[in-house]
Amino acid sequence: MAAQGKLRLGVNIDHVATVRNARGGAYPDPLRAARAAQEAGADGITAHLREDRRHITDADIEGLQEVLNVPLNFEMAATEEMQAIALRHKPHAVCIVPEKREERTTEGGLEVAREENRLAHFIAPLREAGSRVSIFIAADQRQIEAANRIGAEVIELHTGAYCDAYAEGHWEEAQKELKKLEEMSKFAHDLGLEVHAGHGLTYDTVSPVAAFPEVQELNIGHFLIGEAIFLGLGPAIAEMRRLMDDARKG
């Protein structure tokens, strides 16, 4: 049976912090952005504390825990340092993502199948502390099965390949990636996993993914922050929400 209920929107505020850090000051404030997103109807806030602290900082995470009335989804690499931070703050959700210092952004899903034992031991204390553990992975059956075996409650499917193909005008490739996302959403749901999706989604690409009944949450950041420059954050989120809701109804 397909998942039911409202499709949730998680707003990633990382790139508000990117702009702030470009000048080394206090503005724009990602906490203010989080509050604005919350007021505009975001169902959750996502923030990725990278090892190199290139955007979100430790102080941002602490501040978010204090000001939010919606769940915080704390993205992090599977390192001892990040595990300790997550155990200290105990966010609603922890999303384990791959991370390389030289990358511009997260460039693919986590390799779970080859690191099952390590990741199973890594996420166990996080679950015991009360955080929901999500694994950010490609739409690949082998990785989904591994995520299920290690005890993850949620997977977030990486939509970047689909979005990139669409943006480059490679329509057949985009449809191929979209079909893979659809099939793996169903497969993961049938295993009992909660299915989320995100990375690179825009107004042009969100509707087909939002229409998958098994997907319960989309996490979108860079595009919304970019649109906020022209529209304001509230209207940018409202338009994304409208497209998601229309796709779900359809």
N, C-alpha and C positions, 0 to 999 in steps of 0.2 A: 504494500500500500504506500502511495506517495505521501511525502510530508505535507502537512497542512499548515495554515496560519499565515500571518502577515510576513512578507519578506523584509527582513531587517536591513538597515543601512548603517554600517560602521564607517565613520569619517576619520581618515588618517591625517593627522596634523603635523607630520614630520617636516613638511616643506615650508611651513610657517617658521619653524625653527631654523631651516636652512637660510631663509632670507634674513632673519635676525642675526645669525652667526656670521653672515657676510660682512657685517660692520662691527661685530663684536660688542654691540650694545644690548639693550633690553627690548627693543622693538623690531618687528611686531612680536607680541607676546603670544606664544602658543597656548597658554592657559586661557587667554581671552578668546582665541579662536575656538578652543574646545567648548567654552561656555556658549559662544555664539552658535556653534554647530548643534549643541544640545538644545538650545532655544529654537533652532530652525527645524527640529524634528529628527536629528540623528538618534539612532537607537543605541549607539555606543561610540566610543572614541578609541582609535588605534594609535599607538605610538611605539616606534622602534628605537630602543636604546642600543645603538651600535657600539661595538667595542672601541671604535675610533672617535665616538661622540661627535660625529660630523654634523648632526642636527639636534635631536633630542638629547637633553642632559639628565643627569641624576636628579638635579633639582626640579626639572620639569616633571619627572615621574612622581616625585614626592608631592609637588603642587597639584598634579592631576588627581591623585588619590584624595586630596583634601577638598577639591572644589566640585568634582563631578557627582551628578545624581544619576548618571547612566553608567553602564559597565565600562571598565577600562580593559582593553585588549592589549596586553603588553607583548610586543614582538621582541624576540631576542634570539641570539645564537646559543647553541648548546655548549656553553662554557661554564666552568665553575664560578667565575665572577658573576655572570648573569643569573645563574641559579641562586646564588646567595642574595642578590638584589631582589629577585622575585620572591624568595622565601621571607625576606624582611618586609616587603610591601603587601604580599598576598593579594595581587590583583584578581579581579573576577575571572579573567582568562589569560592564559599564557600561550602565545603562538611561537612555536620553534621554527626558525627560518635558517636557511643557509646564509653564510656571510663571508665575503672575501674583501679584504681592505682595498684592493685596486678597482673594484667594480663601482659603477656609477649608481646602480640600484640593484636590488635582489634579482639575480639573473637566472632563476630557475627554481625548481623544487628541491626540497631536502632529499638527500640520498639516505633512505631509511633501511632499505633491504640489506645493504652491506654493513649497517651499524646497529642492527636490531638490539643486540645485547647491551651495548653502551647506552643507547637511547632509552631502552626500557628502564635501566637503573637511573638514568638522568631524570626522567619525568616522574618517577614514583614519588619522590618527596614533594614535588609540586602538587600532585594530586592529593596527597595526604594533607597538605596545607590548605586545601579547599579551592585551589584554582582549577578551572577547566583547562585541560591541555589540548591544544590544537597543533596539527602538523601541517606545514605549508609544503605541498607536494605537487608534482606534475600529474596530469590526468593519465596515470599509468597503473594498470591493475596490480602489478607486482608491488609497487610502492604503497598502494592503498591497503593491500593485504598485510604488508609489514606494519603499517601504522596501526592497523586494527590489532595485530598480535602484540604489539608493545604496550597496549593499554590506552592509547589516545581515545578521547571521547569525540573529538571533532577533527575533520580534515578541512583545509582550505585549498581548493584547487587553483593552481597558477593559470591565470587566463592570458598571460603575456604573449604566448605564441599566437593565439587567435587574434588578439588586438594588434600585434605587430603586422601580421599578414594582412589584416583589413586595412591598416593605415598605409601600407605599401601598395595597395591595389591588387594583391594576389588573392583574388576572390575564391578560387578553387581551394587553395591552401587554407584560407580562413574558414571555409565551410568544413573542410576536413578536420581542422582543430576544434571547431564548434561541435561537430558530431562526436568527437572523442570526449569532450567535456560532458556532453549529454549522457553518453553511455556510462562514463565513469561516475557521474553523479548518481545514476540509478544503482550502479554496482555497489558504491560505498553505502548508500542508504539501505540497500538490502542486507548489508553486513551489520547494520545497526549503528553506523556512524552518523553524526550530524554533519551535514555538508555546507561549507561556506565556499566562496569564490572571490577572487580579486587579483588585481595587478593590470594596470593599463586601461581599465575600463573608462569609456567616455560616453557622451550622449549618443553617439553613433553606434557603439558596440554593446551597450548594456542590455538592451531589450531582449535579445535572444537568450542570454544567460539568465536574466531575471525570470524568463518564462519557464525555466526548468522547475518543476514542482518540488523536486528533492532539495533544491538549494534553499537554505533558510536565512542566509546572510551574505551580503556583498560588502567587501571592504574597499573603499575608494578614497584616494587621497590626492595625488599629484594633479590630476585633471581638475578636481573641484577647487583646489587652491589656485590653480591657474585661472579658472573661470571667475573666481571671486575678485580678481583684479579688475575685471570688466563689469561684473554684475553685482558684486557683493556676495559674501559667503552665504547669507540666508537665501537669496534668490537662486544661487547656484545649486544649493542643496535641494531646494524646493523643486527645481526642474528635474533633478536626478530622481527624486522621490516620485514625481509624477510619472516619469518614464518607467520606473520599476513597477509601480502600481498598475499602470495600464497594461504592461506586458503580462503581469500576473493574472489580471482579469481575462486577458485574451487567451 
